[in-house]
Each structure stands twice: as structure tokens, then as C-alpha cells.
Amino acid sequence: MELYPLPTSFVNLILALQPAFTSRAFGHLMILLVGLLYGNSTGKRTVWGCLRLFGEEQRKRFSNTHRFLSRSKWKMTTVGLLVVQLALSILPPQPLLTFTMDETLTYRSGRKIYGRGRHYDGAGTPHRKGWRWGHVGFVGALVGKVPGLGGKVLQWLTIPFAVHLYEPPEVAKGTSKKERRKVREGAWVAAARKMLEQVVGVGRAVAARVLIVVVDGSYACQGFLGPACSLGVTVISRMRVDATLYGLPPEPEAGVKRRGRRKWYGEEWEKLPQIAAEESGWEEVEVTMYGHTRRLGVKTFLARWKSCPVTIRLYLINWQPEKYSSFFCTDPDLPRVEVLERIAARWGIELGFREVKQGLGFREFQGRVEQSVKRGPVLACVLYSLIQLWGYQQAKAGKKLTEALPWYDRGNEASCGDVVRALKREGVVESLGAELAPHGVSREVVEGLSVVRLMTA
């Protein structure tokens, strides 16, 4: 396979990570990042595949690249902080710093693999759902709000920067099914809290602003919401349909003193399906989500919930006739348009999981020891973030990232694969332009030659 040259604009993004590594370790990082980016023709995107791409497998000390993941002294938290700082320097100012968290499963089999466990995969295809051996990683990402590019009204960029491995606890033989489930849930919540602490630490380091974390419904529990509120983080999440909600207690009468602490919960409300069935209270709100402006029916009210230590604002959203979803926000004063936009923006991390797994080697690292298992997915997420930022820079400069196909018109929506192809094309144009510039060849001719070179490679 031909190794396409990287454009200078993308190399500058990689150089922003150099302070986290020594000079030798940074050389190994470049080999792995470029190998993950271009290594689809050398089999799996493993360390050995990256070395073969560069022709480094014949080098005397090729094993040093393997040790970059297992033994080299560099911190994943430092790399994540540099990625977020780089993103905030490129993206427009973000008054409300927003992050998202989610977990994803990668299949791994082998008794000697660190952190391997048996997990339930409910997101796979029907014939693949069930219990699988592998790793579950909690991924933290920055969600950046950018102005409409390429004909869109509003866009959100998801920049993953941290991965925390969930290590399944050991349960003694003979333990009941109920106790095993309780132990697993406790370990899962503890891993989610560690990911939250890392996300909040990065957020506090880059800016002292309002921190918002958008998560799915599995995080709407007391073990996660309590620490999040104590850290001063605003949480936006999906509300359980069967949740027991309470109203606010009545205000005490003026001049009347009562003994004891003030009542926190008011009267118990009906369940959410009954509240949504009531025709009163619905308002029509114009929201920009998924690149389009839509009008949604929204019903909001203040409530208190025993799983959350603060007053929440509940949102009932009518996406389609007789179909609604329920969400909540721990900051009742946050504008509802901002909340609704961030609910839709969380979907970007799900799309990111698909891209890093299918095209950037998130699930293909073959490490067995602890450091290799934990660090491999981080490199795939960092590479995806750099591709996202480079694509935004090119789109902002007015360059087209998608290819016009006569049988499929996608408009200006660029996937990760489109950006990678544009990156290859830009690298070839830049190298050919430097070679042919002394001969007076125009850029249009160079671009045509680059297309021919990419097609014949």
C-alpha cells in the first residue's frame, strides 16, 4: 500500500500533542496514528500492522513501538487535556462548556487479557444480542457548538478525549443472582463516577465556566447524580417512565414558625404517561437539531425526585403525534432551547463509536497487559478527534469534503470516511504541488493528477 503524505495542516494538529510525550515516544505515536489512519489494507489496525505500513517490521528494535502502549511513561489524562485545549482553540467560544459520556462494548476473547469480562450486548443486531466476552469502556467527549457550515443551520462536533476501562468485579462462587447483580451495578456506577471526575477535572482545567454533562438514561441514578451535583455539574439525562416524582412543598406562611426542618417533597404526582396524556401545558418550541430547524411540542415543570438531591426541571417532548420522550435537567434555570439542543447533540457520541470501531481500530488492538488494554482505545479516540477538527477547519475555509455522486446526493453531510478521503487528497495535492511548482503547473492540474494517483494506488 502506498503511504499518502499528510497535509501540513493535519500534522500541526498532531504536533499539539507533543508536550505529553518524550521525543522518542512521540515518534512511536506518529507511527501508530498514521497506521490507524491509513492501515486498512494491511489487515487489522494493530501495532504490527502500523509497523508494516511504514516498513519498520525489519527494524532491529521494532518492539519499542509495542512497548509504547505497555511500558512507555505518558499519561492519558495529559493527552486528553491537550486534545480539549486544542479543540477549544479551534472551535468558536463555548459559553456553556458541554461534555457527554457513554459506554461501549468491544468483543475480546482470551483468558489472559486484562479486564476482560462477560457483558450483555443489547445494541447489536438481533442474532448477536446477548452475553459476550470483551471490554466495556466509558468514553468522555467534548461537545462543541459550531455555526452552520455547508448549508446547515447548526452543527455539533463530538471530540472524544478520554476512555476509562470498566473492570468487572470478582464475585465469589455460590453468590445469589441478586447479589451478583448488585455487585456489578456498584462497580459500574463507581467506574462512571471515575469517568465523571476525569471529565470535570479537564473542564475545570481549561475554563472556569458552567459545566454541562449530557448522558443517557442508564446514568440517571442516585450513585451518579449525587456526586455530579456535589461537583457543581449540570446533568441532562433521560427520565425513567416509571419514576415516582413529587411536587414542590408549599411555601411556609409568613410569620409562622414551625419546629423541625423544612419539608423537601410535596405531593406525589401521577406517572409520566398520565401527565403526558393531559392536553394542557403543551407549548410549541422552535429548536435547531440534527442540522434542521424543527417545531416540537414541549411540556416543562419543576419536580423533585428521590434519586437526585436537587430540584430538577422535567421536559416532556412530543417528537411525533402520540409519541413523547421524557428528560430532565438539574439546572432549572437553564434555557429550554439550550437543553433541547444538547439532548439531540448527545447522539454524536453514538456515531463516533461506529466510526472509531469500523474505521480507526478502536476494537482491533491486540494488547493483553493492563496498560496496552487501557491505552489502545485512547489513541483511536484521539485520532477521531483530530480528524473532526481538521474537517471543521477545511469546511470553515470553504473546502468541500464530500464527493458528488450522480446516484446518491447527500448534500454537504461529511462522514469520517469523507474527511479521511479529503485528507488523503489534500496530502497528495500538497506533495505534488511542491514537486511540480518549479515547472509552473497550476493547482487545477495538480488536483486532477492527485485524483488519478489516489485511484491507481
N, C-alpha and C positions, 0 to 999 in steps of 0.2 A: 504493500500500500504506500502511496506517495504521501509524505508528510507536508501538509499545506502550511505555508508560513502564517504566523499570527500577525494581524494588523497591529500597528503601534498603539492604537487607542485601547485595544484589549490588553496588551502587555502592560500598559500603565496601570490598569486596574489590578492586575496580579501583583505588580510591584508595591502596591499599597499594603500588601500583607507581609512584606519583607521584615518589618521590625519584630515580628513574632518568632523569627527563625534565625539560626546562625547561617553563615554563607553556604556551608556545605548542605545543611538541611534544606535551605531554600532551593538549591539545585535539584534535590530529590523531589521537592514539592512541584517544581516546574515539570519534571518528567511525568509525575502522576497526573497532574491536572491536564496536560496536553494529551496524555494517553487516554484519560477518561473522555476527553472531548472528541478525539479522532480514532479511538481504538475499536470501533465496531467491526472492522474487517479482520482483526487478529483474534477473534473468538471472544471470550468473556473479558470484561474490563477488570482484570486482575493486575497485580503488580508485575507479574511475569509478562502479561500482555502489553503493558505500558513499556517495559524494557525492550521487548521485541519490536515495538513500533519505532523506537529510536536506534535499534541495532545494538543495544547495550548488553544483550544477553551473553555476548562473548567477552565482555569486560572482566578483568580479573576479580574485582571486588564488587560484583553486581549485587551481592547480598546486602550491601549497605543500604540499598533502596528499600529492601524488605524491612530492615531494622528502623527505617524512618517511621513506620507505623507502630512497631512493637517496643522500641527502646529509645528512640530519639527524644530529647528533652524539649518539648514545646507544649504549650498549654492551649487546650481547646477554647477555654474562656477568653484568652487573649485574642485568638483568631476571630472568634465571634464578635468581640468588641470592635476590632478593626473593620470587619465587614459592615457593622451597623454605622460606624463613623463614616465609612466610605459612602454608604447609601445616603446618609443624611446630607453629605456634602454635594451629592449629585441631584437628589430629588428636591422639589420645591419645599419651602418651610412647612413643617408639620406642627401646627399649634397643639393638636391633640395627638400625642405620641401613642400609636396603636400597635399592639402585638397580638399574635394569635398562637395558640398551642393546639397540638393534636398528636395522636399516637398512630403508628403504622406498623404493620406486621411484615416481616420478611422471612421466607422459609429457609431454614438451615437444619441439616441433619448431621449427626455425628456426636458421639458420647463425650469427646474431648474438647468440644467447642465451648468456650466460656459464655456463661449467661444464657445458654440455650434452655428453652422451656416449652411446654405444651400449652398453646394458646388457641382460643376459639377465633376462627376467621369467619365473621359474618358479612364481610363486604365482598367476598369472592363470587364467582359465578355459581349458579345453583348446584352443579355437580362437584364443586370444590369447597363448598361451605362445610364447616365442621372444625374439629380439633386438629391443629397442625404443629409440628415441631419448628421452632425458629426463634427469632428475636423480636421483641417489641421495643421500639424506640420512640421516646417523646421528643417532638421536634418543636422548637420555638422559632418564630419568624416575625420580622418587622413587616407591617402592612402600610405601605406608603401611598398617599393620595396624590395623584398627578393629574394635570389638566388633560382635557380630551385631545388625543393625537390620532391622526388618520381618520377624521370624520366622527369620532366618538365624543360623547358629551363628557364623560368622566371615566377614569380608569384607576385601578388599584394594582400596585405591584407587590407581590409577596416575596420577601427576601429572607429565606431560612438561614440561620446562623448558628444554631446550637442543636445538638442531639444528646439526649440523656437515655442511657440503656436501662430498661426495666429488668431487674434481676428477680426472677421468681423465687419466693422463699421455699425453704425446705420444710416439708410437713412430715411429721412422724407417721410411721405406718400404724394403721388402726384408727386414725383420726376420722371422725364422722364427716360426712359430706358437707354438713352445715358449717363445721369448724374450719374445714379446708377452705371453703369459700370466704369465710370471714377473714382468714389469714391472708389470702390472696388480695382481697379488696383493701385490706390495710396496707399491704406492700404497694399496691397500685396507687393509692392516694398519697403515700409517702414519696413515691417517685414523681408524681405530678407536682407535689409541693417543692421538690428539689428543682424541677424544671422551672417552676414559677419563680423561685428565688434567684435562679440564674438570669431569667428574663428581666426581673425587676432590677437586679444588680447592673445589667447592661443599660437598662433605661435610665437609672439614676446617674450612671457614669457619663452618658452622652448629653443629658439635658435634665434640668430640674423642672419638668413640665408635668401636666396631668398624664398619668399612665393608664391606658385602657387595654384590657386583655379580653379578647373575644374567643370563646371556647364553645364546644358543643355540649349537648345535654348530659353527657357522662360526667362532666366536671361539676355539675350542679348538686353538690353535696356539702355537708357541714365540714368535712375534713379539708376541703379545698377552699370554700368560700370564707371560712373563718380566718385562716392565715392571710388570704388575699385582702380582706378588709382591714386586718391589723397592719398590713404593709401599706395601706393607703392606695390600693389599686382599685380602679373601677372595672367590674366584671360584667360582661354582656354574654348571656347564655340562653339556651332553650329551657323553658319551664316544663316540668312534668305535667301531663294531662290530669293525673290523679292527685296532684299536690293539694294539701289542705292549707288554704290561705285564710288570713284574718285581716279584718279592717283595722284602722287606727282607733285607739280608745278615745272617748270624748274628752275634750279639754276640761280641766278641773274648774269648778266655779270660783269666781273671783272672791277673795276674802275668806274662803272656806278652807280650813286646814284639816288634813287627814293624816292619820298615822300610817307608817309603813311606806314602802317605795311605791312609786307611781306605776300604774298598770301599763304593761307594754303591748299586750294583744287586745284587740277589740273583739267584735262578734265574728264567729266563724262564717265564712262565705260558702256559697254553693260551689260545686265543682266547675271547672273551666268550660266543659261542654254546655252546661246550663247558662253560664254567663254569656258565652258567645252566641247562644240562640236568641238572646234578647235583642230586639231591634233597636233599642235606644242606646245612645252613647257612641255610635259609629261615626267617624269623621273621614273625609276623603283627603288624602295627603299626596302631594306630588314628590316623588323620590327618584333619584338617579341611581340605578343599579344595573349591573351586568352590561354597562355601556349604553343603556337606553333610559329614557325618562318614562316613568310609569305612574299611574294614579292607583293608589291602594286604599282599601278601607281599613282604618286603624281605630282600635279602642284602647285607651290607656287609663290606668288608675293606680293609686298608691295602695300598697299592701304590705303585710308582714308575714314572714314565713319562718318556721322554726329551724330550718336548715341554714338560714342566713341571719347574721347578727345585726343587720341594719335594715332600714326601711327600703323597700325596692319599688320600682315602677314597672308594672306589668304591661306588656304590649300584646294585644291580640291583633294579628294581621290577617286580613282576608285576601289571600292570593287569587283565588278563583271563587265563583259562586258556591256557597256551602262548604268551602274548604278554607280552613284557617290554621295558623300556627301561633304558638304562644312563646314569648321570650320575656326576659326580664333584665333590668339594669340596676346595679347597686347605687347609681348616682341618679336620684330622682330629678335633678335639675338639668341633666344633660339634654340638649335639644333633641327632639324625637327624630328629626331628619338625620342627624349625625348617628343616632343609634341604628336606624333602619339601614343606612348606607353601610355601616360596619357589619351588620348581620349578613348582608349579601357579600361583602368583601371577604368574609371568612372562607368562602368556597375556593379561593385562590390556593390555599394550602393543600386542598384535596387534589387540585390539578397539578400542583408541584410534586406531590407524591408519585403521581403517574409518570411525570417527566423524568424524575431522578431515578426511578426504578427501571423504566423501559430504555432510557437513552443515556444515562450518566453513571451507571454502575453502582447504584445505591445498594442493590441486593447481590452483587457479584463478587465482592471482596471475600477472599478465602481465609482470612485470619482466624486463628484459634485462641490465641492468648488474649488476656484482658484488654491491653492497650490497642491491639490491632482491631479487635471487635468494636471497640468504642470509637476509634478514630476514623476508620474507613468511611462510614456514612457521613461524617462531618465534611470530608473532602468533597463528596458528591454534592452536598447541600451548598457548600461554599462556591463550587463551580457553577451550580444553577443560579446562585445569586449574582455572580459576576456576569453571566450570560444575560440575565434580566436587566441589569444595569447598563450593559453595553447596548442592548436592544433599545432601551429607553433613550440613551444618548443619540443613537442613529436616527430614531424616529423623531426626536426633537430637532435634529438637524435637517429634517425633511427628506430623509432617505427611505425608500420603500423596502420593506423587509419581506413581503410576500411576493410570490410569483404569480403572474396572471395565467390561469389555466382556462382554456376555452370550455372545458366540460365541468368546471367547478369554480364558481365565483364565491369566494369567502370574504370579499371586501378587503378590509385592511387589518383583519384579525390575524396576528402573527403568533404562532405557537413556538415552543422552544426549538423544535426542529427547523422552523423557518429562520429563526435567529442564528442557529448554528450554520445553516447553509449560507446565510448572508455574511457571517463571519469568515467562512472559508473563501467566499467570493471576494470579500474586501481584502483579505490577506494576499490572495493571488494577484489582484489588481495592483496592490501596493508594491509587491515584489517585481512584477512585470514592468510597472511604470518606472521603477528605479533602473531597470536594465535597459529599457527602450527610450528613456527620456533623452539621452545624448543623441539619439537618431531622429528626434523631432516627431515621434509618434504621438498622436492625440489620445486623450483619455477614452474616447468612444471606441477607438480601435483596440486599446488595451482591455477594456471591458469585454469586447467581443472575443478576444483571444483567451481571456480568463474563463469564459463560459465553455469554450472548446476544450481548454485544459482540464476543467472540472469534469466534463462529460467523458473524456478519454482516460482519466486517471483510474 
